[in-house]
Amino acid sequence: MKILVINCGSSSLKYQLIDSETEKAAAVGLCERIGIDGRLVHTVAGCEKLTFDKPLPDHEAAVQAVLAALMDGQHGVVSSLDEIGAVGHRVVHGGERFTGSVVIDDAVIAAIKECNDLAPLHNPANLIGIDACRKLMPGVPMVAVFDTAFHQTMPKKAYTYALPYEYYDKYKVRRYGFHGTSHSYVSRRAAELSGVDLNNSKIIVCHLGNGASVSAILNGKSVDTSMGLTPLEGLVMGTRSGDIDPAIIEFIAKKEGKSLPEVMEILNKKSGVYGLSGVSSDFRDLEAAADGGNERAKDATEVFVYRTAKYIGAYTAAMNGVDVIAFTAGLGENDKKIRAKVCAYLKYLGVEIDDVRNDVRGKEALISSDSSKIKVLAVPTNEELAIARDTAALVG
Ligand code: AMP
């Protein structure tokens, strides 16, 4: 079955057409600047990237453009819409309601809307994408795959904030965690690659990209993760602060004469390694700056690495041990220096990195030495494939 995977943001829409039997993507693409002017970048497997500047006034126009590109006589990969068996939608927040992926109907849409308060930037955009697809592809089954669902197995002691309990009762203020599709996919793959039985395993996944999170996966189930009510908690990220003393918010607001939304914007968009270095949120720029002697860029990297290593230690304690550590996402998959720096803190666990094996980029690889007590792997994530698999399983 051919499955269209949609990841819809407020002004962008990413897509892949995946064959559920071969698990290969026939085409991938991105609509950008929706509601501004519009650009569609469409790539057919094995061919060159094609860029079309075309007006995309809204998300419906974007979905229409995607379908036209998929069916295009010259650059298309299907001859008619009937060939698309189902659509899988990434949805960021499923609250406590969604513990797994679901077939979308009116009741599911209403329940996703109820989670909008928990992800005001993401869920409404995800819903716009679902609406547009339902309008343009009536009768095609659609599935929602939630970033939060995999972490719904966290025990109460892990997801509870020490706040007045009424905030949980009234507003469901608790830790949810994100990147769940990636943590789930990578933990399964890491178990397969290291020959460990997933149902009897202790795996730590480090999803290190512009957004970054660590998770503790015990016997295939998430038991803790570093992101919380929102994706702001936890690791140092590209532009997000991760964990800070909450008293800093009032302190900065008073000192700088800023409003609460302004301080939150700083924590989300102006902090992390970008705020620390003053150089960039991109580690490639940071490494270039550090190599050129920029001390703040060096320090930013050290803070990022140290926080990541601390979480790995915490999650080893949470699971009373660890069998496998897997690195994924932009940095985790590609940056051997960051992987080596994080693992240098883990010698007490018996972690030993093999520098030759670690010299790998964007590929599945064992990067620990044969004598390492813990297996360490680089595992490229594939959230789109995970969404396609869930979609096929639910509608197949
Ligand atoms: P993501 O959000 O998963 O796309 O990850 C973005 C981060 O990954 C950025 O900090 C990039 O610098 C880093 N990254 C992406 N590709 C590479 C690469 N080939 N080498 C080193 N870092 C990379």
Residues whose N, C-alpha, C, O or C-beta is under 5 A from the ligand:
A	BS01	AMP	L208 G209 N210 G211 S281 D282 F283 R284 A329 G330 L331 N334 D335
